[in-house]
Amino acid sequence: MARRICIAFACCFFSWFWQLNTRPSNSQPVLLQQDYHVILLHVSSGEQNFVYDLDTVLPFPCPFDMYSVEAFRLDDGLRPEFQRKIRMIRADLYLKTFASDRSHMKDANGKWQKPPPSYPCIETADSKMNLDDFISMNPKVGWGSVFPLPDFVHRFGRQTDYNCSLKGQ
């Protein structure tokens, strides 16, 4: 069966995620607001797809259907401007085009908000910083395809009762 690896950027004014490693142990899941969140989606032809998320308390890898129910939940009841979108980009294209000088990790005074990674910044022949092109949800900007969250879940999830149960969450 054909398999693809894709990178997904979840964005909106704030990305809302549940089940992330941002809560004390033994506490209830909390809603985390971020400006973007990155996951890896392993797409299998005719099989269950899997999400690899380094920031979750869910299994690693996590079946897509479980991840979509537990981490995404739905945007029902949110005003349209707050509903989440996902930018999908093939992993090979991401590796060729993504660049970050880590300037987004500094505060207004130029100080690191947290210590930066020890490895060198990622750059391409064309760019030292293009993170904004990846987190933009304008389909005319950047690489890959932009999906509203429900379309993304429908496209990559199995059509099962478990997946359809998203409607009530």
mmCIF file of the C-alpha atoms, coordinates in Angstrom:
data_MODEL
# 
_entry.id   MODEL 
# 
loop_
_atom_site.group_PDB 
_atom_site.id 
_atom_site.type_symbol 
_atom_site.label_atom_id 
_atom_site.label_alt_id 
_atom_site.label_comp_id 
_atom_site.label_asym_id 
_atom_site.label_entity_id 
_atom_site.label_seq_id 
_atom_site.pdbx_PDB_ins_code 
_atom_site.Cartn_x 
_atom_site.Cartn_y 
_atom_site.Cartn_z 
_atom_site.occupancy 
_atom_site.B_iso_or_equiv 
_atom_site.pdbx_formal_charge 
_atom_site.auth_seq_id 
_atom_site.auth_comp_id 
_atom_site.auth_asym_id 
_atom_site.auth_atom_id 
_atom_site.pdbx_PDB_model_num 
ATOM 1   C CA . MET A 1 1   ? 0.000   0.000  0.000  1.00 0.00 ? 1   MET A CA 1 
ATOM 2   C CA . ALA A 1 2   ? 1.180   3.531  -0.706 1.00 0.00 ? 2   ALA A CA 1 
ATOM 3   C CA . ARG A 1 3   ? 2.155   5.586  2.302  1.00 0.00 ? 3   ARG A CA 1 
ATOM 4   C CA . ARG A 1 4   ? 2.766   9.298  2.618  1.00 0.00 ? 4   ARG A CA 1 
ATOM 5   C CA . ILE A 1 5   ? 4.144   11.385 5.399  1.00 0.00 ? 5   ILE A CA 1 
ATOM 6   C CA . CYS A 1 6   ? 2.688   14.880 5.727  1.00 0.00 ? 6   CYS A CA 1 
ATOM 7   C CA . ILE A 1 7   ? 3.296   17.784 8.057  1.00 0.00 ? 7   ILE A CA 1 
ATOM 8   C CA . ALA A 1 8   ? 0.217   19.558 9.377  1.00 0.00 ? 8   ALA A CA 1 
ATOM 9   C CA . PHE A 1 9   ? 0.172   23.092 10.747 1.00 0.00 ? 9   PHE A CA 1 
ATOM 10  C CA . ALA A 1 10  ? -2.988  23.829 12.712 1.00 0.00 ? 10  ALA A CA 1 
ATOM 11  C CA . CYS A 1 11  ? -3.675  27.532 12.830 1.00 0.00 ? 11  CYS A CA 1 
ATOM 12  C CA . CYS A 1 12  ? -6.191  30.243 13.447 1.00 0.00 ? 12  CYS A CA 1 
ATOM 13  C CA . PHE A 1 13  ? -6.176  33.258 15.706 1.00 0.00 ? 13  PHE A CA 1 
ATOM 14  C CA . PHE A 1 14  ? -5.589  30.684 18.410 1.00 0.00 ? 14  PHE A CA 1 
ATOM 15  C CA . SER A 1 15  ? -5.321  26.934 17.877 1.00 0.00 ? 15  SER A CA 1 
ATOM 16  C CA . TRP A 1 16  ? -7.237  25.060 20.516 1.00 0.00 ? 16  TRP A CA 1 
ATOM 17  C CA . PHE A 1 17  ? -5.911  21.661 21.483 1.00 0.00 ? 17  PHE A CA 1 
ATOM 18  C CA . TRP A 1 18  ? -6.765  19.247 24.235 1.00 0.00 ? 18  TRP A CA 1 
ATOM 19  C CA . GLN A 1 19  ? -4.589  16.442 25.603 1.00 0.00 ? 19  GLN A CA 1 
ATOM 20  C CA . LEU A 1 20  ? -1.261  18.285 25.384 1.00 0.00 ? 20  LEU A CA 1 
ATOM 21  C CA . ASN A 1 21  ? 1.598   17.956 27.868 1.00 0.00 ? 21  ASN A CA 1 
ATOM 22  C CA . THR A 1 22  ? 0.825   21.290 29.505 1.00 0.00 ? 22  THR A CA 1 
ATOM 23  C CA . ARG A 1 23  ? -0.994  20.167 32.612 1.00 0.00 ? 23  ARG A CA 1 
ATOM 24  C CA . PRO A 1 24  ? 0.161   18.758 35.922 1.00 0.00 ? 24  PRO A CA 1 
ATOM 25  C CA . SER A 1 25  ? -0.027  14.977 36.166 1.00 0.00 ? 25  SER A CA 1 
ATOM 26  C CA . ASN A 1 26  ? -3.323  13.551 37.443 1.00 0.00 ? 26  ASN A CA 1 
ATOM 27  C CA . SER A 1 27  ? -5.247  16.687 36.472 1.00 0.00 ? 27  SER A CA 1 
ATOM 28  C CA . GLN A 1 28  ? -8.069  17.091 34.004 1.00 0.00 ? 28  GLN A CA 1 
ATOM 29  C CA . PRO A 1 29  ? -7.337  17.912 30.362 1.00 0.00 ? 29  PRO A CA 1 
ATOM 30  C CA . VAL A 1 30  ? -7.139  21.623 29.745 1.00 0.00 ? 30  VAL A CA 1 
ATOM 31  C CA . LEU A 1 31  ? -7.740  23.648 26.647 1.00 0.00 ? 31  LEU A CA 1 
ATOM 32  C CA . LEU A 1 32  ? -4.474  25.028 25.295 1.00 0.00 ? 32  LEU A CA 1 
ATOM 33  C CA . GLN A 1 33  ? -4.471  28.149 23.159 1.00 0.00 ? 33  GLN A CA 1 
ATOM 34  C CA . GLN A 1 34  ? -1.575  28.521 20.725 1.00 0.00 ? 34  GLN A CA 1 
ATOM 35  C CA . ASP A 1 35  ? -1.019  30.526 17.589 1.00 0.00 ? 35  ASP A CA 1 
ATOM 36  C CA . TYR A 1 36  ? -0.009  27.307 15.798 1.00 0.00 ? 36  TYR A CA 1 
ATOM 37  C CA . HIS A 1 37  ? 0.741   23.654 16.478 1.00 0.00 ? 37  HIS A CA 1 
ATOM 38  C CA . VAL A 1 38  ? 2.651   21.197 14.287 1.00 0.00 ? 38  VAL A CA 1 
ATOM 39  C CA . ILE A 1 39  ? 1.976   17.481 13.943 1.00 0.00 ? 39  ILE A CA 1 
ATOM 40  C CA . LEU A 1 40  ? 3.150   14.789 11.565 1.00 0.00 ? 40  LEU A CA 1 
ATOM 41  C CA . LEU A 1 41  ? 0.447   12.773 9.799  1.00 0.00 ? 41  LEU A CA 1 
ATOM 42  C CA . HIS A 1 42  ? 1.324   9.329  8.448  1.00 0.00 ? 42  HIS A CA 1 
ATOM 43  C CA . VAL A 1 43  ? -1.158  8.654  5.649  1.00 0.00 ? 43  VAL A CA 1 
ATOM 44  C CA . SER A 1 44  ? -1.757  4.982  4.792  1.00 0.00 ? 44  SER A CA 1 
ATOM 45  C CA . SER A 1 45  ? -3.740  3.927  1.743  1.00 0.00 ? 45  SER A CA 1 
ATOM 46  C CA . GLY A 1 46  ? -6.763  1.965  2.941  1.00 0.00 ? 46  GLY A CA 1 
ATOM 47  C CA . GLU A 1 47  ? -5.501  1.714  6.520  1.00 0.00 ? 47  GLU A CA 1 
ATOM 48  C CA . GLN A 1 48  ? -5.659  3.772  9.689  1.00 0.00 ? 48  GLN A CA 1 
ATOM 49  C CA . ASN A 1 49  ? -3.677  7.017  9.508  1.00 0.00 ? 49  ASN A CA 1 
ATOM 50  C CA . PHE A 1 50  ? -1.475  7.999  12.457 1.00 0.00 ? 50  PHE A CA 1 
ATOM 51  C CA . VAL A 1 51  ? -0.541  11.301 14.101 1.00 0.00 ? 51  VAL A CA 1 
ATOM 52  C CA . TYR A 1 52  ? 2.882   11.871 15.632 1.00 0.00 ? 52  TYR A CA 1 
ATOM 53  C CA . ASP A 1 53  ? 2.648   14.744 18.114 1.00 0.00 ? 53  ASP A CA 1 
ATOM 54  C CA . LEU A 1 54  ? 5.588   15.394 20.433 1.00 0.00 ? 54  LEU A CA 1 
ATOM 55  C CA . ASP A 1 55  ? 3.433   17.551 22.725 1.00 0.00 ? 55  ASP A CA 1 
ATOM 56  C CA . THR A 1 56  ? 0.587   15.198 23.580 1.00 0.00 ? 56  THR A CA 1 
ATOM 57  C CA . VAL A 1 57  ? -0.293  12.836 26.407 1.00 0.00 ? 57  VAL A CA 1 
ATOM 58  C CA . LEU A 1 58  ? -2.073  10.655 23.831 1.00 0.00 ? 58  LEU A CA 1 
ATOM 59  C CA . PRO A 1 59  ? -0.335  7.539  22.439 1.00 0.00 ? 59  PRO A CA 1 
ATOM 60  C CA . PHE A 1 60  ? 2.698   8.061  20.201 1.00 0.00 ? 60  PHE A CA 1 
ATOM 61  C CA . PRO A 1 61  ? 1.908   7.445  17.417 1.00 0.00 ? 61  PRO A CA 1 
ATOM 62  C CA . CYS A 1 62  ? -1.793  8.044  17.868 1.00 0.00 ? 62  CYS A CA 1 
ATOM 63  C CA . PRO A 1 63  ? -4.480  6.679  15.532 1.00 0.00 ? 63  PRO A CA 1 
ATOM 64  C CA . PHE A 1 64  ? -5.876  9.639  13.609 1.00 0.00 ? 64  PHE A CA 1 
ATOM 65  C CA . ASP A 1 65  ? -9.459  8.943  14.641 1.00 0.00 ? 65  ASP A CA 1 
ATOM 66  C CA . MET A 1 66  ? -8.537  8.936  18.338 1.00 0.00 ? 66  MET A CA 1 
ATOM 67  C CA . TYR A 1 67  ? -6.416  12.074 17.932 1.00 0.00 ? 67  TYR A CA 1 
ATOM 68  C CA . SER A 1 68  ? -9.172  13.945 16.120 1.00 0.00 ? 68  SER A CA 1 
ATOM 69  C CA . VAL A 1 69  ? -11.677 13.146 18.882 1.00 0.00 ? 69  VAL A CA 1 
ATOM 70  C CA . GLU A 1 70  ? -9.363  13.739 21.840 1.00 0.00 ? 70  GLU A CA 1 
ATOM 71  C CA . ALA A 1 71  ? -7.094  16.586 20.666 1.00 0.00 ? 71  ALA A CA 1 
ATOM 72  C CA . PHE A 1 72  ? -8.983  18.488 17.978 1.00 0.00 ? 72  PHE A CA 1 
ATOM 73  C CA . ARG A 1 73  ? -12.560 18.161 19.156 1.00 0.00 ? 73  ARG A CA 1 
ATOM 74  C CA . LEU A 1 74  ? -14.811 20.360 17.053 1.00 0.00 ? 74  LEU A CA 1 
ATOM 75  C CA . ASP A 1 75  ? -15.326 24.044 16.418 1.00 0.00 ? 75  ASP A CA 1 
ATOM 76  C CA . ASP A 1 76  ? -19.113 23.810 16.831 1.00 0.00 ? 76  ASP A CA 1 
ATOM 77  C CA . GLY A 1 77  ? -20.427 26.964 18.428 1.00 0.00 ? 77  GLY A CA 1 
ATOM 78  C CA . LEU A 1 78  ? -17.376 29.061 17.542 1.00 0.00 ? 78  LEU A CA 1 
ATOM 79  C CA . ARG A 1 79  ? -17.718 32.160 15.438 1.00 0.00 ? 79  ARG A CA 1 
ATOM 80  C CA . PRO A 1 80  ? -16.381 31.555 11.903 1.00 0.00 ? 80  PRO A CA 1 
ATOM 81  C CA . GLU A 1 81  ? -13.295 33.719 12.425 1.00 0.00 ? 81  GLU A CA 1 
ATOM 82  C CA . PHE A 1 82  ? -12.191 31.453 15.294 1.00 0.00 ? 82  PHE A CA 1 
ATOM 83  C CA . GLN A 1 83  ? -12.728 28.131 13.544 1.00 0.00 ? 83  GLN A CA 1 
ATOM 84  C CA . ARG A 1 84  ? -9.505  26.232 12.984 1.00 0.00 ? 84  ARG A CA 1 
ATOM 85  C CA . LYS A 1 85  ? -7.842  25.434 9.709  1.00 0.00 ? 85  LYS A CA 1 
ATOM 86  C CA . ILE A 1 86  ? -5.068  23.009 8.892  1.00 0.00 ? 86  ILE A CA 1 
ATOM 87  C CA . ARG A 1 87  ? -2.253  23.503 6.387  1.00 0.00 ? 87  ARG A CA 1 
ATOM 88  C CA . MET A 1 88  ? -1.047  20.168 5.032  1.00 0.00 ? 88  MET A CA 1 
ATOM 89  C CA . ILE A 1 89  ? 2.304   19.884 3.326  1.00 0.00 ? 89  ILE A CA 1 
ATOM 90  C CA . ARG A 1 90  ? 4.134   16.757 2.167  1.00 0.00 ? 90  ARG A CA 1 
ATOM 91  C CA . ALA A 1 91  ? 7.103   15.998 4.405  1.00 0.00 ? 91  ALA A CA 1 
ATOM 92  C CA . ASP A 1 92  ? 9.593   15.987 1.518  1.00 0.00 ? 92  ASP A CA 1 
ATOM 93  C CA . LEU A 1 93  ? 8.463   19.465 0.435  1.00 0.00 ? 93  LEU A CA 1 
ATOM 94  C CA . TYR A 1 94  ? 8.531   20.694 4.035  1.00 0.00 ? 94  TYR A CA 1 
ATOM 95  C CA . LEU A 1 95  ? 12.123  19.486 4.448  1.00 0.00 ? 95  LEU A CA 1 
ATOM 96  C CA . LYS A 1 96  ? 13.174  21.278 1.239  1.00 0.00 ? 96  LYS A CA 1 
ATOM 97  C CA . THR A 1 97  ? 11.428  24.583 1.914  1.00 0.00 ? 97  THR A CA 1 
ATOM 98  C CA . PHE A 1 98  ? 11.061  25.277 5.664  1.00 0.00 ? 98  PHE A CA 1 
ATOM 99  C CA . ALA A 1 99  ? 13.420  27.831 7.237  1.00 0.00 ? 99  ALA A CA 1 
ATOM 100 C CA . SER A 1 100 ? 13.522  29.356 10.716 1.00 0.00 ? 100 SER A CA 1 
ATOM 101 C CA . ASP A 1 101 ? 16.049  31.734 12.230 1.00 0.00 ? 101 ASP A CA 1 
ATOM 102 C CA . ARG A 1 102 ? 14.213  31.310 15.574 1.00 0.00 ? 102 ARG A CA 1 
ATOM 103 C CA . SER A 1 103 ? 13.361  35.012 15.790 1.00 0.00 ? 103 SER A CA 1 
ATOM 104 C CA . HIS A 1 104 ? 9.811   34.003 16.783 1.00 0.00 ? 104 HIS A CA 1 
ATOM 105 C CA . MET A 1 105 ? 11.299  32.530 19.989 1.00 0.00 ? 105 MET A CA 1 
ATOM 106 C CA . LYS A 1 106 ? 12.495  35.918 21.257 1.00 0.00 ? 106 LYS A CA 1 
ATOM 107 C CA . ASP A 1 107 ? 10.588  38.561 23.179 1.00 0.00 ? 107 ASP A CA 1 
ATOM 108 C CA . ALA A 1 108 ? 10.215  42.219 22.174 1.00 0.00 ? 108 ALA A CA 1 
ATOM 109 C CA . ASN A 1 109 ? 13.625  42.986 23.725 1.00 0.00 ? 109 ASN A CA 1 
ATOM 110 C CA . GLY A 1 110 ? 15.368  40.286 21.697 1.00 0.00 ? 110 GLY A CA 1 
ATOM 111 C CA . LYS A 1 111 ? 15.814  37.927 24.667 1.00 0.00 ? 111 LYS A CA 1 
ATOM 112 C CA . TRP A 1 112 ? 15.065  34.209 24.389 1.00 0.00 ? 112 TRP A CA 1 
ATOM 113 C CA . GLN A 1 113 ? 11.684  33.316 25.896 1.00 0.00 ? 113 GLN A CA 1 
ATOM 114 C CA . LYS A 1 114 ? 13.089  29.817 26.537 1.00 0.00 ? 114 LYS A CA 1 
ATOM 115 C CA . PRO A 1 115 ? 16.555  28.452 25.777 1.00 0.00 ? 115 PRO A CA 1 
ATOM 116 C CA . PRO A 1 116 ? 16.840  27.704 22.038 1.00 0.00 ? 116 PRO A CA 1 
ATOM 117 C CA . PRO A 1 117 ? 17.632  24.228 20.721 1.00 0.00 ? 117 PRO A CA 1 
ATOM 118 C CA . SER A 1 118 ? 21.328  23.351 20.588 1.00 0.00 ? 118 SER A CA 1 
ATOM 119 C CA . TYR A 1 119 ? 21.263  22.422 16.900 1.00 0.00 ? 119 TYR A CA 1 
ATOM 120 C CA . PRO A 1 120 ? 21.766  25.023 14.139 1.00 0.00 ? 120 PRO A CA 1 
ATOM 121 C CA . CYS A 1 121 ? 18.916  27.064 12.711 1.00 0.00 ? 121 CYS A CA 1 
ATOM 122 C CA . ILE A 1 122 ? 17.171  25.536 9.699  1.00 0.00 ? 122 ILE A CA 1 
ATOM 123 C CA . GLU A 1 123 ? 17.645  27.430 6.454  1.00 0.00 ? 123 GLU A CA 1 
ATOM 124 C CA . THR A 1 124 ? 17.351  26.851 2.727  1.00 0.00 ? 124 THR A CA 1 
ATOM 125 C CA . ALA A 1 125 ? 19.219  28.313 -0.227 1.00 0.00 ? 125 ALA A CA 1 
ATOM 126 C CA . ASP A 1 126 ? 16.298  30.732 -0.670 1.00 0.00 ? 126 ASP A CA 1 
ATOM 127 C CA . SER A 1 127 ? 15.389  31.677 2.888  1.00 0.00 ? 127 SER A CA 1 
ATOM 128 C CA . LYS A 1 128 ? 16.551  32.063 6.468  1.00 0.00 ? 128 LYS A CA 1 
ATOM 129 C CA . MET A 1 129 ? 13.021  32.591 7.844  1.00 0.00 ? 129 MET A CA 1 
ATOM 130 C CA . ASN A 1 130 ? 9.688   31.661 6.258  1.00 0.00 ? 130 ASN A CA 1 
ATOM 131 C CA . LEU A 1 131 ? 7.672   30.351 9.212  1.00 0.00 ? 131 LEU A CA 1 
ATOM 132 C CA . ASP A 1 132 ? 4.880   32.841 8.487  1.00 0.00 ? 132 ASP A CA 1 
ATOM 133 C CA . ASP A 1 133 ? 4.335   31.223 5.069  1.00 0.00 ? 133 ASP A CA 1 
ATOM 134 C CA . PHE A 1 134 ? 3.752   27.877 6.782  1.00 0.00 ? 134 PHE A CA 1 
ATOM 135 C CA . ILE A 1 135 ? 1.407   29.103 9.495  1.00 0.00 ? 135 ILE A CA 1 
ATOM 136 C CA . SER A 1 136 ? -0.597  31.367 7.192  1.00 0.00 ? 136 SER A CA 1 
ATOM 137 C CA . MET A 1 137 ? -4.025  29.943 6.444  1.00 0.00 ? 137 MET A CA 1 
ATOM 138 C CA . ASN A 1 138 ? -4.261  31.926 3.212  1.00 0.00 ? 138 ASN A CA 1 
ATOM 139 C CA . PRO A 1 139 ? -4.234  29.210 0.511  1.00 0.00 ? 139 PRO A CA 1 
ATOM 140 C CA . LYS A 1 140 ? -2.423  31.602 -1.858 1.00 0.00 ? 140 LYS A CA 1 
ATOM 141 C CA . VAL A 1 141 ? 0.560   31.808 0.516  1.00 0.00 ? 141 VAL A CA 1 
ATOM 142 C CA . GLY A 1 142 ? 3.142   29.132 1.192  1.00 0.00 ? 142 GLY A CA 1 
ATOM 143 C CA . TRP A 1 143 ? 3.089   25.456 0.305  1.00 0.00 ? 143 TRP A CA 1 
ATOM 144 C CA . GLY A 1 144 ? 0.599   22.636 0.620  1.00 0.00 ? 144 GLY A CA 1 
ATOM 145 C CA . SER A 1 145 ? -3.175  22.782 0.987  1.00 0.00 ? 145 SER A CA 1 
ATOM 146 C CA . VAL A 1 146 ? -5.391  24.510 3.555  1.00 0.00 ? 146 VAL A CA 1 
ATOM 147 C CA . PHE A 1 147 ? -8.427  22.684 4.981  1.00 0.00 ? 147 PHE A CA 1 
ATOM 148 C CA . PRO A 1 148 ? -11.116 23.724 7.449  1.00 0.00 ? 148 PRO A CA 1 
ATOM 149 C CA . LEU A 1 149 ? -10.758 21.365 10.436 1.00 0.00 ? 149 LEU A CA 1 
ATOM 150 C CA . PRO A 1 150 ? -13.945 19.339 9.680  1.00 0.00 ? 150 PRO A CA 1 
ATOM 151 C CA . ASP A 1 151 ? -12.780 18.749 6.078  1.00 0.00 ? 151 ASP A CA 1 
ATOM 152 C CA . PHE A 1 152 ? -9.339  17.652 7.304  1.00 0.00 ? 152 PHE A CA 1 
ATOM 153 C CA . VAL A 1 153 ? -10.886 15.200 9.793  1.00 0.00 ? 153 VAL A CA 1 
ATOM 154 C CA . HIS A 1 154 ? -13.278 13.850 7.149  1.00 0.00 ? 154 HIS A CA 1 
ATOM 155 C CA . ARG A 1 155 ? -10.514 13.428 4.560  1.00 0.00 ? 155 ARG A CA 1 
ATOM 156 C CA . PHE A 1 156 ? -7.988  11.624 6.757  1.00 0.00 ? 156 PHE A CA 1 
ATOM 157 C CA . GLY A 1 157 ? -10.200 9.812  9.267  1.00 0.00 ? 157 GLY A CA 1 
ATOM 158 C CA . ARG A 1 158 ? -11.929 6.496  8.774  1.00 0.00 ? 158 ARG A CA 1 
ATOM 159 C CA . GLN A 1 159 ? -15.640 6.743  8.177  1.00 0.00 ? 159 GLN A CA 1 
ATOM 160 C CA . THR A 1 160 ? -16.621 4.879  11.336 1.00 0.00 ? 160 THR A CA 1 
ATOM 161 C CA . ASP A 1 161 ? -19.056 5.447  14.155 1.00 0.00 ? 161 ASP A CA 1 
ATOM 162 C CA . TYR A 1 162 ? -16.075 6.540  16.285 1.00 0.00 ? 162 TYR A CA 1 
ATOM 163 C CA . ASN A 1 163 ? -15.135 9.221  13.756 1.00 0.00 ? 163 ASN A CA 1 
ATOM 164 C CA . CYS A 1 164 ? -18.745 10.317 13.283 1.00 0.00 ? 164 CYS A CA 1 
ATOM 165 C CA . SER A 1 165 ? -19.088 10.757 17.051 1.00 0.00 ? 165 SER A CA 1 
ATOM 166 C CA . LEU A 1 166 ? -17.083 13.970 16.632 1.00 0.00 ? 166 LEU A CA 1 
ATOM 167 C CA . LYS A 1 167 ? -20.314 15.756 15.796 1.00 0.00 ? 167 LYS A CA 1 
ATOM 168 C CA . GLY A 1 168 ? -21.390 15.875 19.427 1.00 0.00 ? 168 GLY A CA 1 
ATOM 169 C CA . GLN A 1 169 ? -18.135 17.152 20.926 1.00 0.00 ? 169 GLN A CA 1 
# 
